[in-house]
Amino acid sequence: MPCGADGGCAAGAVCNCRGYCEVAAGDPCASDLSCDVADFCDGCTGTCRPRAEPCQRCEAANGCARRNDVCHPIGPEGLTHCLRGCAGQANCDALGPGYRCQDLGDGRQACVPESGDCRSVSGCAADGDCPVGHFCNDRLVCQRGCTADPECPEGQFCQGVRCAPPCVADADCGPNAACREDGHCGVPPGACLSSADCAEAETYCDVDQQLCVPGCQRDDDCLNANLECVGGRCRERGCSGNFQCAFGEVCNLETAQCVAAQGRHCEAGCDPMASDTSCGDGGQRCLSLQDEDENPLGDFCFEPCQPAPNECPQGYQCVTLEGEGGAVEAELCIRRCDLDPFRTQE
């Protein structure tokens, strides 16, 4: 319903920037600092909302999951969606099949659905283009497959990852499989219909060749639980991002180990009125913090954000500081430095 500056909305609703009542999805806020790290402050409603993942709707880039994401029109209706920023195709491959790194025409690049529409992302040409446990269906879209006969319609068996009628001849099963008497397709050693047929550790099923090949597609393909599948190879389990580390740590992507963050994060005693180098000459800033009642909390040094996806140490949030006219002055890793992260707050 329409509303005005004086409100007029029912309990639990707010008057948004378009002049309509909207259910309040989160806590009231004035900026992103008022919200949890995973949320942002929606300026239209003045409430905290979860950040959107790639191909989810957005109003502005600060509502997207990562700092280098963009909010851009996509699809026949031209509605704005979050798109993952990219510096090459490898960034888009990490999202799964169906994305390509594309120039948006304004100097930015982002992972854009190959279909041109966020409602149909996982395009494919063959089963090998799809994630583990999926197959490329007749619409050339990756579809989750079956794992056992009970998941299939009556009268069909789970043949690899597809539901299909019982086989009657070897030709019904593919080049490396044979039709068994019970109507299931079976494979000889070394051949496969899915990775479940590859009994040897650190092998997986190349579904296009229907052969077990060295390497891995998921952690279960590795020898034991101490190993994880990264880039098609099994390695000692470690971190892949700062989110897996303890407070104040970052993930060293070369060693896959969490290490203490370097820098003057939350170092107290600086002078915000002194020169810009009072905390260092690498983009650090000295800021004065206040609590919700504008009581001073002290002056602290903050380090600049690093490239995505590991912008800040665990426990910190990458915050954009804007000057006059909305110009970006700095992007810093910030937290409430007066709070002890290892002590339960009353």
ABEGO torsion letter per residue (X at the ends): XBBBAAEGBBBGBBBBAAGBBBBBABBBBABAAABBAABBBBAAAGBBBBBBBBGBBBABAAABABAABBBBBBEAAGBBBBBBBBAEAAAAAAAEBGBBBBBAGAGBBBBBBAAGBAABABBBABAAABBBGBBBBAAGBBBBBBABAAABBBGBBBBEABBBBBBABAAAAEAABBBBAAGBBBBBBGBBABAAABABBGBBBBAAAGBBBBEBABAAABABAABBBBGGBBBBBBBABAAABBBGBBBBAAAGBBBBBBEABGBBGBBAABBAAAAEAAGBBBBBBBBAAGBBAEBBBBBBBBBOABABBBGBBBBBBBBBGGBBABBBBBBBAABBAABBBX
